[in-house]
């Protein structure tokens, strides 16, 4: 099973920055998609950013221009650079990966989450 471990969350003031990391137990090349979701208190989990199966970057409209997803394939790490953070960005951020294969079918994996709090 694919293991995902997030890190980098914390408390930051509005306008500040954080960089989240997701370390994967398997090669990023073995994953069809990999990216980030978040869940704020009282809200459903929502999409933030991902690499598609074609390795194209997708972003939620709410974070475009502020967040950037990147990867270090040699280290099996996916990053989420978050700039100009807003209180609305406060949430638990989860790394997500999907892998589909003939042998295993479609499987989805989640990390344990890392907390991001944006507050003055």
C-alpha positions as a printed Julia matrix, in Angstrom:
120×3 Matrix{Float64}:
   0.0    0.0     0.0
   1.16   3.52   -0.76
   2.09   5.52    2.33
   1.84   9.31    2.32
   3.3   11.52    5.03
   2.66  15.26    5.17
   4.65  17.87    7.01
   5.15  21.62    7.07
   1.93  22.89    8.57
   1.8   25.49   11.27
   0.49  28.84   12.42
   1.05  31.8    10.14
  -0.26  35.35    9.91
  -2.38  36.5     6.98
  -0.13  37.24    4.04
   2.46  34.76    5.2
   3.76  31.63    3.52
   4.18  27.95    4.21
   5.48  25.03    2.21
   3.91  21.65    2.75
   5.64  18.41    1.89
   4.22  15.03    1.05
   6.66  12.16    1.08
   5.48   9.07   -0.76
   6.56   5.52   -0.08
   6.63   4.71   -3.78
   7.82   6.45   -6.88
   5.68   9.38   -7.95
   5.87   7.92  -11.43
   3.86   4.94  -10.18
   0.96   7.21   -9.18
  -1.63   8.34  -11.68
  -2.41  11.52   -9.78
  -0.94  13.12   -6.68
  -1.99  16.3    -4.98
  -3.53  18.13   -2.08
  -6.94  18.48   -0.48
  -8.0   20.37    2.6
 -10.79  20.28    5.12
 -11.78  23.25    7.25
 -13.87  22.97   10.41
 -17.5   22.4     9.55
 -16.79  22.01    5.85
 -16.33  19.16    3.43
 -12.97  18.16    2.1
 -12.1   20.17   -0.98
  -9.62  19.96   -3.78
  -6.64  22.3    -3.65
  -4.07  21.26   -6.24
  -2.88  18.2    -8.08
  -0.72  16.77  -10.77
  -2.95  15.03  -13.26
  -2.1   11.72  -14.86
  -0.49  13.77  -17.61
   1.51  15.65  -14.95
  -0.35  18.86  -15.66
  -0.9   21.15  -12.69
  -4.49  21.81  -11.65
  -5.56  24.31   -9.0
  -8.73  25.27   -7.24
  -9.85  28.75   -8.26
  -9.55  29.94   -4.68
  -5.8   29.3    -4.62
  -4.73  30.16   -8.17
  -1.9   32.63   -8.17
  -1.13  31.97   -4.52
  -0.35  28.25   -4.29
   2.02  26.19   -6.39
   2.4   22.44   -6.52
   5.77  20.96   -7.39
   7.62  17.71   -7.06
  11.02  16.19   -6.5
  10.74  12.82   -8.17
  14.18  11.69   -7.02
  13.13  12.17   -3.39
   9.5   11.1    -3.85
   8.25  14.41   -2.46
   5.36  16.55   -3.59
   5.31  20.12   -2.34
   2.63  22.71   -1.93
   4.01  26.23   -1.72
   1.41  28.51   -0.19
   1.91  32.26   -0.43
  -0.28  35.18    0.58
  -2.19  32.98    2.95
  -5.65  34.02    4.04
  -7.71  33.06    7.08
  -9.96  31.12    4.7
  -7.01  28.82    4.0
  -7.13  27.51    7.55
  -7.68  23.76    7.31
  -6.14  20.38    7.66
  -4.26  19.67    4.46
  -4.08  16.13    3.14
  -1.85  14.57    0.56
  -3.76  12.41   -1.89
  -2.72   9.88   -4.49
  -4.62   7.67   -6.89
  -3.28   4.67   -8.68
  -5.16   2.53  -11.16
  -3.92  -0.72  -12.59
  -5.27  -3.8   -14.24
  -4.09  -5.95  -11.36
  -5.3   -3.8    -8.45
  -8.01  -1.62   -9.92
  -8.43   1.94   -8.68
  -6.97   2.72   -5.28
  -6.91   6.03   -3.45
  -4.53   6.94   -0.66
  -4.45   9.68    1.96
  -1.89  11.01    4.37
  -2.58  11.78    8.01
  -2.93  15.5     7.4
  -1.05  18.57    8.53
  -2.74  21.55   10.16
  -2.49  25.02    8.65
  -3.82  27.91   10.68
  -3.84  31.43    9.29
  -4.6   33.96   11.99
  -3.4   37.26   13.34
